[in-house]
């Protein structure tokens, strides 16, 4: 895998962050426009503390950036991090398509009586 030379731990953090529906929704909201953690929390049936923890996981994965604006913690999504995840998934898809193509070729050869 090449994608910006991500380490295994960076890839793990990225996909762990995206594995949760609430975090994916927070990213979606933060990508469309900067919001405070309090504004984000209003959308979920969980505590403000839980939303803060979700934002922390997303920030650690590089999917959002959090900064202080007065008394508020503001969250903004990072488009490049989502593009990185997309490129990584495309690389995995290409890898598996290549493996499937090789298996298909071996099966075709075998069905024609060739040796593998």
PyMOL commands that set and color helices and strands:
alter all, ss='L'
color gray80, all
select helices_A, chain A and resi 3-5+8-18+21-32+37-41+48-60+79-111
alter helices_A, ss='H'
color red, helices_A
select strands_A, chain A and resi 35-36+64-69+72-77
alter strands_A, ss='S'
color yellow, strands_A
deselect
rebuild
show_as cartoon
